[in-house]
Amino acid sequence: MKSAAKALRDYGKAHSLVRVTEDVERIQERTDGHALISTDIGAEDDAVGRAEKVAAAYRAYAKGAGKPSSVTVYNVYGDSLVTR
């Protein structure tokens, strides 16, 4: 799970998305093709906007890696912020 998160952070570095992907802690890629992303995003006003950017970065990464791009992003409290 942490290796997938590192791969996404590396993708972020390579594509000028470091600020977007730096909050990603873990990614669980389920067998049904849906990814669950745990982040360090808190409950601040822009949390949903930040989660949307993480979801978009993951979808671009997944497309390039030939993986399904369905994703849910969770904040540090375990609340679902975005599903795409």
C-alpha positions in Angstrom: 0.0 0.0 0.0 2.8 2.4 0.8 4.7 1.4 -2.3 1.7 2.5 -4.4 1.6 5.8 -2.6 5.3 6.3 -3.2 4.8 5.6 -6.9 2.1 8.3 -7.0 4.3 10.8 -5.2 7.1 10.0 -7.6 4.7 10.5 -10.5 3.8 13.9 -8.9 7.5 14.8 -8.8 8.0 13.9 -12.4 4.9 15.8 -13.6 5.1 19.0 -11.4 2.4 17.8 -9.1 4.4 17.5 -5.9 2.1 19.8 -3.9 -0.9 17.7 -5.0 0.6 14.3 -4.2 2.6 15.1 -1.1 -0.4 14.4 1.2 -0.8 10.8 0.0 -0.1 8.2 2.7 -1.4 4.9 1.5 -3.2 3.6 -1.6 -5.2 0.3 -1.5 -5.9 -0.9 -5.0 -8.8 -3.3 -4.7 -9.4 -6.3 -7.0 -12.5 -4.6 -8.4 -10.4 -1.9 -9.9 -11.2 0.8 -7.3 -8.4 2.6 -5.4 -8.8 3.9 -1.8 -6.4 6.7 -1.0 -5.6 7.7 2.5 -4.1 11.2 2.9 -2.9 13.7 5.4 -5.6 16.2 4.3 -7.4 17.5 7.4 -10.8 19.2 7.7 -9.8 22.6 6.5 -12.0 24.7 4.1 -10.2 23.6 1.0 -10.1 19.9 1.8 -12.5 18.8 -0.9 -10.6 20.8 -3.5 -7.3 19.3 -2.5 -8.9 15.8 -2.5 -10.2 16.4 -6.1 -6.7 17.3 -7.2 -5.3 14.1 -5.6 -8.0 12.1 -7.4 -7.2 13.7 -10.7 -3.5 13.0 -10.2 -4.2 9.4 -9.4 -6.5 9.0 -12.4 -3.7 10.4 -14.7 -1.1 8.1 -13.1 -3.4 5.1 -13.4 -4.2 5.8 -17.0 -0.5 5.9 -17.8 0.2 2.7 -15.8 -2.7 0.9 -17.5 -4.7 0.6 -14.2 -8.4 1.3 -13.7 -8.9 4.9 -12.5 -11.8 4.7 -10.1 -10.8 6.3 -6.8 -12.0 7.5 -3.4 -9.9 9.9 -1.4 -10.1 10.0 2.4 -8.9 12.6 4.8 -6.8 12.0 7.9 -10.0 11.3 9.9 -11.2 8.6 7.6 -13.9 10.7 6.0 -14.6 10.2 2.3 -14.0 13.5 0.5 -14.1 12.6 -3.2 -15.1 9.6 -5.3 -14.4 9.6 -9.0 
